[in-house]
Amino acid sequence: MRVSGNSIRLERLDSRAARRWAMATRAAFATHRAEIDDLNVFPVPDRDTGTNLYMTLDSALEAAREASPGSDPGAEPTLAGDAAALARATLLAARGNSGVILSQLVRGLSEVIGEAAIGGVNDVEGGTHGIDGPTLALAVRRASDRAYASVTRPVEGTILSVAAAAASAAELAAAAGSHLYAVAHASLSAARLALAATTAQLPTLARAGVVDAGGMGYVLVLEALERVIAGELATDPGPVRGARPRPIALRAAAHPDPAGDDCGQPDLGGPAYEVMYLLSDTTEEAVSALRLRLDEMGDSVLVVGGEDIWNVHVHVDDVGAAIGAGIEAGRPHRIVVTHFGDQERARTTPSAHGSVAVVACAAGDGLAEVFRTAGAVVVFSRPGLRASAGQLLDAIRSSGSGSVLVLPNDIDTQFAAEAAASAAAETGLQVHVVPSGSAVQGIAALAVFEPTDSVQDNLAAMSGAAAATRHGAVTMASKESLTGAGRCHPGDVLGVVNGDVVAIGDELAVVGAEVVARLLAGGGELLTVVNGAGGGAELAAAVIASARQGSPDIEVSVIDGGQATYPLLLGVE
């Protein structure tokens, strides 16, 4: 490692650093999603580049975590294994043309990392030694080449130009003998310059006074890489250099008033539909023929993948023909069709209030049944396997309502819920997240839900009910740690109140009683006890008996939640 200022720069990018890179990129996509969406004026009317980039990577990281060797606690994570898992997951999760191109960038990086591992670069310490500056330059070049190869008719002034500039700079730095950070920095600097240049390269961008949306996304990828190598904490990197805001006058120029168009529909230009599907049971020859056929039918053709699976993306007027061509080439599945006119109207037309729907996260079968009985669409979300923004977005859409309230029921799921709500808003849905940091707060919030009331009234009532519910839990320590209640050791029983450890003991009932006593210290009328794995009727009875010693009139609700990790979840209203 190299020390620079107060940070320690990495000399090699290993599997753990690469994971931090991926997570930092996802955070950057989430932070700048709306900004990137707003930039996208070329070459098609589906202005959701930022959303597609974020949702693609978010879904891919969830899938890759299960597929990677590092997901097995007994296996040593390897950079090559992680990269290969993420490359395949990104291909399968790709949304829109931006997501497909991102999948090819990841594939190019993965290929070079895998080749380096075979060549011995990553063999040290079970494959965690990582790649150096020259290998990073090779990876960035392969990523650029793969991105170009994925596009039937490459256009300069797009993400392709940015990727190519980044690759050339990385190669020059590596040829000069530069170390890992210098190569990453050179690549990022060149990408920023190339991004700024896209405005002048394309008339559409010049008229709107913006840079290319996909190119901005790739700059975020490289910014996250430089920050991780530099040893910085990967939080929000702030505004992307070269991405200028769009004045209102320029927005009007880029998107003319649709008045006078047939049926009031904006004149979007180009094909009317986006068609995407995965293709399997095919051959290289059939895929090549499919790519040519789709290019004759429409534009923005991307057919990428290899071996057993391909991702197909095209903009066409004849949806049936595009799908039919896929049937002739192999077996299309996970078919998604988007009508650009409907998409544009959804952006500009307020959604009808009608009946409000609820999406609720549940950590166990019993909790899921409680939420489902109350009319909510349920998404399972557990420690170690929390719901992704993509899963929440699918649930929001499946609710069938234009007004949806989301109950994350877990602090660590709150961010994913906010991201899903933002993405849903881009399609015209009115979605709000109720700040429920625990299952008992979610239960309290759902108890005051009125489907026929407005979404705003429900949001206020449910947020108030959640905030008025003090919550606690009983769990087991998995490792030695210093807590607010002292040092704990593996196997100790921990009592938690509002996210802080307040008690350490040997018996579940004793610690549970202490948690309840703390929750009732400020008063309360209703005690909710949610049994989980390792709990049960006897434990609940003991905790309730202890509670009634100090509060004999307390009303009690017992739920068999079935959640893992927490034998007891407790709430007081």
C-alpha positions as CSV (number, residue, x, y, z in Angstrom):
1,M,0.0,0.0,0.0
2,R,1.0,3.6,-0.5
3,V,0.3,6.3,2.0
4,S,-1.0,9.7,0.7
5,G,-2.1,12.3,3.1
6,N,-4.4,10.7,5.6
7,S,-5.4,7.8,3.3
8,I,-3.7,4.6,2.3
9,R,-3.7,3.9,-1.5
10,L,-4.1,0.3,-2.7
11,E,-1.3,-1.2,-4.8
12,R,-3.6,-4.0,-6.0
13,L,-7.4,-4.3,-6.4
14,D,-8.4,-7.4,-4.5
15,S,-11.8,-9.1,-4.1
16,R,-12.7,-7.0,-1.0
17,A,-11.8,-3.7,-2.6
18,A,-13.7,-4.7,-5.8
19,R,-16.8,-5.4,-3.7
20,R,-16.4,-1.9,-2.1
21,W,-16.1,-0.5,-5.7
22,A,-19.3,-2.2,-6.7
23,M,-21.2,-1.0,-3.7
24,A,-19.8,2.5,-4.1
25,T,-20.9,2.6,-7.7
26,R,-24.4,1.4,-6.7
27,A,-24.6,4.2,-4.2
28,A,-23.5,6.8,-6.8
29,F,-26.1,5.5,-9.3
30,A,-28.8,5.8,-6.6
31,T,-27.7,9.4,-5.7
32,H,-27.5,10.6,-9.3
33,R,-30.2,8.5,-10.8
34,A,-32.7,11.4,-11.3
35,E,-29.9,13.7,-12.6
36,I,-28.9,11.2,-15.2
37,D,-32.5,10.5,-16.2
38,D,-33.0,14.2,-16.8
39,L,-29.9,14.4,-19.0
40,N,-31.1,11.7,-21.4
41,V,-32.3,13.3,-24.6
42,F,-30.5,11.1,-27.1
43,P,-31.0,9.0,-29.0
44,V,-34.4,7.6,-27.9
45,P,-37.3,9.0,-25.9
46,D,-37.0,6.5,-22.9
47,R,-35.5,9.0,-20.5
48,D,-34.6,6.5,-17.7
49,T,-30.8,5.9,-18.2
50,G,-30.1,6.6,-14.6
51,T,-32.9,4.4,-13.3
52,N,-31.8,1.6,-15.6
53,L,-28.2,1.8,-14.5
54,Y,-29.1,1.7,-10.9
55,M,-31.7,-1.0,-11.1
56,T,-29.4,-3.2,-13.3
57,L,-26.5,-3.0,-10.8
58,D,-28.7,-3.3,-7.7
59,S,-30.4,-6.4,-9.0
60,A,-27.1,-7.9,-10.3
61,L,-25.3,-7.4,-6.9
62,E,-28.1,-9.2,-5.1
63,A,-27.9,-12.1,-7.6
64,A,-24.1,-12.2,-7.6
65,R,-23.9,-12.3,-3.9
66,E,-25.7,-15.7,-4.0
67,A,-23.8,-17.0,-7.0
68,S,-20.2,-15.9,-6.0
69,P,-17.9,-18.3,-4.1
70,G,-17.7,-15.5,-1.5
71,S,-21.3,-16.1,-0.6
72,D,-20.3,-19.3,1.1
73,P,-19.0,-18.4,4.6
74,G,-16.5,-21.2,4.4
75,A,-15.1,-20.2,1.0
76,E,-12.3,-17.7,0.4
77,P,-13.6,-14.9,-1.9
78,T,-11.7,-14.5,-5.2
79,L,-11.6,-11.5,-7.4
80,A,-12.0,-13.7,-10.5
81,G,-15.0,-15.5,-9.0
82,D,-16.7,-12.4,-7.9
83,A,-16.2,-10.7,-11.3
84,A,-17.5,-13.7,-13.2
85,A,-20.6,-13.9,-11.0
86,L,-21.3,-10.2,-11.3
87,A,-20.8,-10.2,-15.1
88,R,-23.4,-13.0,-15.6
89,A,-25.8,-11.4,-13.1
90,T,-25.5,-8.0,-14.8
91,L,-26.3,-9.5,-18.2
92,L,-29.4,-11.2,-16.8
93,A,-30.5,-8.1,-14.8
94,A,-29.8,-5.5,-17.6
95,R,-32.6,-2.9,-18.0
96,G,-32.8,-0.7,-21.1
97,N,-29.9,-0.1,-23.5
98,S,-27.9,1.6,-20.8
99,G,-28.1,-1.5,-18.6
100,V,-27.1,-3.8,-21.5
101,I,-24.1,-1.7,-22.3
102,L,-23.2,-1.6,-18.6
103,S,-23.3,-5.4,-18.6
104,Q,-20.8,-5.5,-21.4
105,L,-18.5,-3.1,-19.6
106,V,-18.6,-5.5,-16.6
107,R,-18.1,-8.5,-18.9
108,G,-14.9,-6.9,-20.3
109,L,-13.5,-6.2,-16.9
110,S,-14.4,-9.8,-15.8
111,E,-12.7,-11.4,-18.7
112,V,-9.3,-9.7,-18.1
113,I,-9.5,-10.4,-14.4
114,G,-10.2,-14.1,-15.1
115,E,-7.4,-14.3,-17.6
116,A,-5.0,-12.6,-15.1
117,A,-6.0,-15.2,-12.5
118,I,-5.3,-18.1,-14.8
119,G,-1.9,-16.5,-15.6
120,G,-1.0,-16.4,-11.9
121,V,-1.6,-12.8,-11.1
122,N,-4.4,-13.6,-8.6
123,D,-3.1,-16.9,-7.3
124,V,-1.6,-15.5,-4.1
125,E,-3.6,-16.0,-1.0
126,G,-6.4,-18.0,-2.6
127,G,-7.0,-15.5,-5.4
128,T,-7.4,-12.4,-3.2
129,H,-4.1,-10.7,-4.1
130,G,-5.7,-8.7,-6.9
131,I,-4.7,-6.9,-10.1
132,D,-2.1,-4.1,-10.6
133,G,-2.0,-1.0,-12.7
134,P,-1.2,-2.6,-16.1
135,T,-3.9,-5.3,-15.6
136,L,-6.4,-2.6,-14.8
137,A,-5.5,-0.9,-18.0
138,L,-6.1,-4.1,-19.9
139,A,-9.5,-4.5,-18.2
140,V,-10.6,-1.0,-19.0
141,R,-9.7,-1.5,-22.6
142,R,-11.5,-4.8,-22.8
143,A,-14.5,-3.1,-21.3
144,S,-14.5,-0.5,-23.9
145,D,-14.1,-3.0,-26.7
146,R,-17.0,-5.1,-25.4
147,A,-19.2,-2.0,-25.2
148,Y,-18.4,-1.1,-28.8
149,A,-19.1,-4.6,-30.0
150,S,-22.5,-4.7,-28.3
151,V,-23.8,-1.8,-30.4
152,T,-24.9,-2.5,-34.0
153,R,-24.3,1.1,-35.1
154,P,-21.9,2.8,-32.7
155,V,-22.3,6.5,-32.3
156,E,-19.6,8.8,-31.0
157,G,-20.5,11.4,-28.3
158,T,-22.0,8.6,-26.1
159,I,-20.8,6.3,-23.4
160,L,-18.7,4.6,-26.0
161,S,-16.6,7.7,-26.5
162,V,-16.2,8.1,-22.8
163,A,-15.2,4.4,-22.4
164,A,-12.7,4.6,-25.2
165,A,-11.0,7.7,-23.9
166,A,-10.7,6.1,-20.4
167,A,-9.1,3.0,-21.9
168,S,-6.6,5.0,-24.0
169,A,-5.5,7.0,-21.0
170,A,-5.2,3.9,-18.8
171,E,-3.0,2.3,-21.4
172,L,-0.7,5.3,-21.6
173,A,-0.3,5.4,-17.9
174,A,0.4,1.7,-17.6
175,A,3.0,1.9,-20.4
176,A,4.8,4.6,-18.4
177,G,5.0,2.2,-15.5
178,S,2.4,3.9,-13.4
179,H,0.9,2.1,-10.3
180,L,-2.7,1.2,-9.7
181,Y,-3.9,4.6,-8.5
182,A,-2.2,6.5,-11.3
183,V,-3.8,4.3,-13.9
184,A,-7.3,4.7,-12.3
185,H,-6.8,8.5,-12.0
186,A,-5.6,8.9,-15.6
187,S,-8.6,6.8,-16.8
188,L,-11.1,8.9,-14.8
189,S,-9.5,12.3,-15.9
190,A,-9.8,11.3,-19.5
191,A,-13.4,10.1,-19.1
192,R,-14.4,13.4,-17.5
193,L,-12.9,15.3,-20.5
194,A,-14.6,13.0,-22.9
195,L,-17.9,13.4,-21.1
196,A,-17.7,17.2,-21.4
197,A,-16.9,16.8,-25.1
198,T,-20.0,14.8,-25.8
199,T,-22.1,18.0,-25.8
200,A,-20.4,19.3,-28.9
201,Q,-20.2,15.9,-30.6
202,L,-24.0,15.4,-31.0
203,P,-26.5,18.1,-32.2
204,T,-29.2,16.7,-29.9
205,L,-27.0,17.2,-26.8
206,A,-25.8,20.6,-28.0
207,R,-29.4,21.8,-28.4
208,A,-30.2,20.7,-24.9
209,G,-26.9,21.9,-23.5
210,V,-26.2,18.6,-21.7
211,V,-23.7,15.8,-21.7
212,D,-24.4,12.2,-22.6
213,A,-26.4,10.4,-19.8
214,G,-24.7,7.0,-20.3
215,G,-21.3,8.6,-20.4
216,M,-22.1,10.3,-17.0
217,G,-22.9,6.9,-15.6
218,Y,-19.5,5.5,-16.7
219,V,-17.7,8.4,-15.1
220,L,-19.5,7.5,-11.8
221,V,-18.1,4.0,-12.2
222,L,-14.6,5.3,-12.6
223,E,-15.0,7.9,-9.8
224,A,-16.0,5.1,-7.4
225,L,-13.0,3.1,-8.5
226,E,-10.5,5.9,-7.8
227,R,-12.0,6.6,-4.4
228,V,-11.8,3.0,-3.3
229,I,-8.2,2.7,-4.5
230,A,-7.4,6.0,-2.8
231,G,-8.6,4.5,0.5
232,E,-11.5,7.0,0.8
233,L,-14.9,6.1,2.2
234,A,-17.2,5.7,-0.7
235,T,-20.2,7.9,0.1
236,D,-21.8,10.5,-2.2
237,P,-19.1,11.8,-4.5
238,G,-21.0,14.9,-5.3
239,P,-21.8,16.4,-8.7
240,V,-20.1,14.7,-11.6
241,R,-17.7,17.1,-13.3
242,G,-18.8,18.0,-16.8
243,A,-22.5,17.3,-16.2
244,R,-24.1,20.7,-16.4
245,P,-27.6,21.3,-15.1
246,R,-30.3,21.8,-17.7
247,P,-32.0,25.3,-17.6
248,I,-35.7,25.3,-18.1
249,A,-35.4,27.0,-21.5
250,L,-33.1,24.2,-22.7
251,R,-35.5,21.6,-21.4
252,A,-38.3,23.2,-23.4
253,A,-36.1,23.2,-26.5
254,A,-35.2,19.5,-26.0
255,H,-38.8,18.5,-25.4
256,P,-41.2,20.6,-27.4
257,D,-44.8,21.2,-26.3
258,P,-46.9,18.3,-27.5
259,A,-49.9,20.4,-28.2
260,G,-51.3,19.7,-31.7
261,D,-50.0,16.1,-31.9
262,D,-52.5,13.3,-32.6
263,C,-54.4,12.3,-29.4
264,G,-52.3,14.8,-27.4
265,Q,-49.4,12.4,-27.5
266,P,-45.9,13.9,-27.7
267,D,-44.1,13.5,-31.0
268,L,-41.3,11.4,-29.6
269,G,-39.8,10.4,-33.0
270,G,-38.4,6.9,-33.7
271,P,-40.0,3.6,-33.0
272,A,-42.9,3.4,-30.6
273,Y,-41.8,0.4,-28.5
274,E,-38.9,-0.9,-26.5
275,V,-38.7,-4.7,-26.5
276,M,-36.3,-6.7,-24.3
277,Y,-36.0,-10.4,-23.6
278,L,-33.5,-13.0,-22.7
279,L,-32.8,-15.6,-25.3
280,S,-31.6,-19.2,-24.7
281,D,-31.5,-22.5,-26.7
282,T,-29.8,-20.8,-29.6
283,T,-26.5,-20.7,-31.5
284,E,-24.0,-18.0,-32.5
285,E,-25.2,-18.2,-36.1
286,A,-28.8,-17.7,-35.1
287,V,-27.9,-14.8,-32.9
288,S,-26.0,-13.1,-35.7
289,A,-29.0,-13.5,-38.0
290,L,-31.3,-12.2,-35.3
291,R,-29.1,-9.1,-34.8
292,L,-29.3,-8.3,-38.5
293,R,-33.1,-8.8,-38.6
294,L,-33.7,-6.6,-35.7
295,D,-31.5,-3.9,-37.2
296,E,-33.7,-3.9,-40.2
297,M,-36.9,-3.6,-38.0
298,G,-35.8,-0.8,-35.8
299,D,-32.9,0.9,-33.9
300,S,-30.9,0.8,-30.7
301,V,-30.3,-2.9,-31.3
302,L,-28.2,-4.7,-28.6
303,V,-27.8,-8.5,-28.6
304,V,-25.2,-9.5,-26.1
305,G,-24.2,-12.5,-24.1
306,G,-22.7,-15.9,-25.0
307,E,-23.0,-19.6,-24.5
308,D,-26.3,-20.3,-22.8
309,I,-27.9,-16.9,-22.5
310,W,-28.3,-13.7,-24.5
311,N,-29.8,-10.3,-23.7
312,V,-31.8,-8.8,-26.5
313,H,-32.8,-5.1,-26.7
314,V,-34.4,-3.2,-29.6
315,H,-36.7,-0.2,-30.3
316,V,-39.4,-1.1,-32.9
317,D,-42.9,-0.3,-34.1
318,D,-43.8,-4.0,-34.7
319,V,-43.5,-5.8,-31.3
320,G,-44.8,-9.1,-32.7
321,A,-42.1,-9.2,-35.4
322,A,-39.3,-8.5,-32.8
323,I,-40.5,-11.3,-30.6
324,G,-41.2,-13.6,-33.5
325,A,-37.6,-13.1,-34.7
326,G,-36.5,-14.2,-31.2
327,I,-38.7,-17.3,-31.4
328,E,-37.1,-18.3,-34.7
329,A,-33.6,-17.8,-33.2
330,G,-34.2,-19.6,-29.9
331,R,-36.4,-19.4,-26.8
332,P,-37.3,-15.9,-25.7
333,H,-38.3,-15.4,-22.0
334,R,-38.7,-12.6,-19.5
335,I,-40.1,-10.5,-22.3
336,V,-40.7,-6.8,-21.4
337,V,-42.4,-4.4,-23.7
338,T,-42.6,-0.6,-23.0
339,H,-44.6,1.8,-25.1
340,F,-42.8,5.1,-25.2
341,G,-46.0,7.2,-25.6
342,D,-47.5,5.6,-22.4
343,Q,-44.2,6.2,-20.6
344,E,-44.1,9.8,-21.6
345,R,-47.7,10.4,-20.6
346,A,-47.1,8.8,-17.3
347,R,-44.3,11.3,-16.6
348,T,-46.5,14.2,-17.3
349,T,-49.9,13.1,-16.1
350,P,-50.7,13.0,-12.4
351,S,-51.7,9.5,-11.3
352,A,-55.3,8.9,-10.1
353,H,-55.5,8.5,-6.3
354,G,-58.2,5.9,-6.3
355,S,-57.5,3.2,-3.7
356,V,-54.1,3.4,-2.0
357,A,-52.0,0.2,-1.8
358,V,-49.3,-0.8,0.6
359,V,-46.1,-2.8,0.1
360,A,-44.7,-4.3,3.3
361,C,-41.4,-6.0,3.9
362,A,-41.5,-9.1,6.1
363,A,-38.7,-11.1,7.8
364,G,-40.7,-14.2,8.4
365,D,-43.7,-16.2,7.2
366,G,-45.9,-15.2,10.2
367,L,-45.2,-11.5,9.7
368,A,-45.9,-11.9,6.0
369,E,-49.3,-13.4,6.8
370,V,-50.1,-10.5,9.1
371,F,-49.3,-8.0,6.5
372,R,-50.9,-9.9,3.7
373,T,-54.2,-10.3,5.7
374,A,-54.2,-6.6,6.1
375,G,-54.2,-6.2,2.4
376,A,-50.5,-5.4,1.8
377,V,-48.3,-6.7,-1.0
378,V,-45.5,-8.6,0.8
379,V,-41.8,-8.6,0.0
380,F,-39.6,-10.9,2.1
381,S,-36.6,-9.1,3.5
382,R,-34.3,-10.8,6.1
383,P,-30.9,-10.0,7.6
384,G,-28.4,-11.2,5.1
385,L,-31.0,-11.3,2.3
386,R,-32.7,-8.0,2.4
387,A,-35.1,-6.8,-0.3
388,S,-33.5,-5.0,-3.2
389,A,-34.8,-1.8,-4.8
390,G,-35.7,-4.0,-7.8
391,Q,-37.8,-6.3,-5.8
392,L,-39.6,-3.5,-4.1
393,L,-40.2,-1.8,-7.4
394,D,-41.7,-5.0,-8.9
395,A,-44.0,-5.2,-5.8
396,I,-45.1,-1.5,-6.2
397,R,-46.0,-2.1,-9.8
398,S,-47.8,-5.4,-9.0
399,S,-50.1,-3.6,-6.5
400,G,-52.1,-2.2,-9.4
401,S,-52.5,1.2,-7.8
402,G,-51.2,4.6,-8.8
403,S,-50.7,5.5,-5.1
404,V,-48.5,3.2,-3.0
405,L,-47.1,3.4,0.5
406,V,-44.0,1.3,1.3
407,L,-43.3,-0.1,4.8
408,P,-39.5,-1.1,4.8
409,N,-39.9,-2.4,8.4
410,D,-36.1,-2.4,8.8
411,I,-33.6,0.5,8.9
412,D,-31.3,-1.3,6.5
413,T,-34.0,-1.6,3.9
414,Q,-35.0,2.1,4.1
415,F,-32.5,3.2,1.4
416,A,-33.7,0.5,-1.1
417,A,-37.3,1.5,-0.5
418,E,-36.5,5.2,-1.2
419,A,-34.7,4.2,-4.4
420,A,-37.6,2.1,-5.5
421,A,-40.0,4.9,-4.7
422,S,-38.0,7.4,-6.8
423,A,-37.8,4.9,-9.7
424,A,-41.5,4.4,-9.6
425,A,-42.2,8.1,-9.6
426,E,-40.4,8.3,-13.0
427,T,-43.3,6.2,-14.4
428,G,-46.0,8.3,-13.0
429,L,-46.7,6.4,-9.8
430,Q,-47.2,8.3,-6.5
431,V,-45.1,6.3,-4.0
432,H,-44.1,7.3,-0.4
433,V,-42.0,5.4,2.1
434,V,-43.4,5.2,5.7
435,P,-40.4,5.4,8.1
436,S,-40.9,2.1,9.8
437,G,-37.6,0.9,11.2
438,S,-38.9,-2.3,12.6
439,A,-41.7,-4.9,12.1
440,V,-43.6,-3.7,15.1
441,Q,-43.6,-0.2,13.8
442,G,-44.9,-1.5,10.5
443,I,-47.7,-3.4,12.3
444,A,-48.7,-0.2,14.1
445,A,-48.7,1.8,10.9
446,L,-50.8,-0.8,9.0
447,A,-53.3,-0.8,11.8
448,V,-54.3,2.8,11.0
449,F,-54.3,2.4,7.2
450,E,-57.5,3.4,5.4
451,P,-57.5,2.3,1.7
452,T,-60.1,4.9,0.7
453,D,-58.3,7.8,2.3
454,S,-55.8,9.9,0.3
455,V,-52.2,8.8,0.1
456,Q,-51.2,12.0,1.9
457,D,-53.6,11.3,4.8
458,N,-52.5,7.7,5.1
459,L,-48.9,8.7,5.0
460,A,-49.4,11.2,7.9
461,A,-51.4,8.7,10.0
462,M,-49.1,5.7,9.4
463,S,-45.9,7.7,9.9
464,G,-47.3,9.0,13.2
465,A,-48.3,5.5,14.3
466,A,-44.8,4.2,13.5
467,A,-43.1,7.1,15.3
468,A,-45.2,6.6,18.4
469,T,-44.2,2.9,18.6
470,R,-41.0,2.3,20.7
471,H,-39.4,-0.9,19.5
472,G,-37.0,-3.4,20.9
473,A,-35.6,-6.9,20.2
474,V,-33.8,-9.8,21.7
475,T,-31.0,-11.6,19.8
476,M,-27.8,-13.5,20.2
477,A,-24.3,-12.1,19.8
478,S,-22.4,-13.7,16.9
479,K,-19.0,-12.2,17.8
480,E,-17.1,-10.3,20.5
481,S,-17.9,-6.6,20.4
482,L,-18.0,-3.5,22.6
483,T,-21.6,-2.2,23.0
484,G,-23.4,0.5,24.9
485,A,-24.1,-2.1,27.6
486,G,-20.5,-3.4,27.8
487,R,-18.5,-6.0,26.0
488,C,-20.4,-9.0,24.6
489,H,-19.1,-12.4,23.5
490,P,-20.4,-15.0,21.0
491,G,-23.6,-16.6,22.4
492,D,-24.5,-13.8,24.8
493,V,-28.1,-12.7,24.8
494,L,-28.5,-9.1,23.7
495,G,-31.3,-6.7,24.5
496,V,-31.8,-4.0,21.9
497,V,-34.0,-0.8,22.2
498,N,-34.3,1.5,19.2
499,G,-31.3,0.0,17.6
500,D,-28.9,0.2,20.6
501,V,-27.8,-2.7,22.8
502,V,-29.0,-1.9,26.3
503,A,-28.6,-5.3,28.0
504,I,-26.4,-8.3,27.9
505,G,-27.2,-11.6,29.7
506,D,-27.5,-15.4,29.6
507,E,-31.2,-16.0,29.4
508,L,-33.7,-14.8,26.7
509,A,-36.5,-14.3,29.2
510,V,-34.5,-12.2,31.6
511,V,-33.1,-9.9,28.8
512,G,-36.5,-9.8,27.2
513,A,-38.0,-8.6,30.4
514,E,-35.4,-5.8,30.8
515,V,-36.1,-4.7,27.2
516,V,-39.9,-4.5,27.9
517,A,-39.3,-2.6,31.1
518,R,-37.3,0.0,29.3
519,L,-39.9,0.3,26.6
520,L,-42.7,0.7,29.2
521,A,-40.7,3.2,31.2
522,G,-42.3,6.0,29.2
523,G,-45.8,4.6,29.5
524,G,-47.8,2.7,26.9
525,E,-51.2,1.0,26.2
526,L,-50.3,-1.9,23.9
527,L,-47.4,-4.3,24.0
528,T,-46.7,-6.3,20.8
529,V,-44.7,-9.5,21.1
530,V,-43.5,-11.1,17.9
531,N,-42.0,-14.6,18.4
532,G,-39.2,-15.6,16.1
533,A,-36.9,-18.6,15.6
534,G,-35.6,-19.6,19.0
535,G,-38.5,-18.0,20.8
536,G,-41.9,-19.6,21.4
537,A,-45.0,-19.4,23.6
538,E,-43.1,-20.0,26.9
539,L,-40.6,-17.1,26.3
540,A,-43.5,-14.8,25.2
541,A,-45.5,-15.7,28.4
542,A,-42.5,-15.0,30.6
543,V,-41.9,-11.6,29.1
544,I,-45.6,-10.7,29.2
545,A,-45.8,-11.7,32.9
546,S,-42.8,-9.5,33.7
547,A,-44.4,-6.6,31.8
548,R,-47.7,-6.9,33.7
549,Q,-45.9,-6.7,37.1
550,G,-45.2,-3.1,36.4
551,S,-48.1,-2.4,34.0
552,P,-51.0,-4.6,35.0
553,D,-53.5,-3.0,32.6
554,I,-51.3,-3.2,29.5
555,E,-53.0,-4.7,26.5
556,V,-50.9,-7.5,24.8
557,S,-50.8,-8.7,21.2
558,V,-48.8,-11.9,20.4
559,I,-47.7,-12.7,16.9
560,D,-45.9,-15.8,15.6
561,G,-43.6,-13.9,13.2
562,G,-41.2,-16.7,12.2
563,Q,-38.3,-14.3,11.7
564,A,-34.8,-15.5,12.0
565,T,-32.0,-13.8,14.1
566,Y,-34.5,-12.3,16.6
567,P,-36.3,-14.7,19.0
568,L,-38.3,-11.7,20.1
569,L,-39.4,-8.4,18.5
570,L,-41.1,-6.1,20.9
571,G,-43.1,-2.9,20.5
572,V,-45.0,-0.5,22.8
573,E,-47.6,2.0,21.6
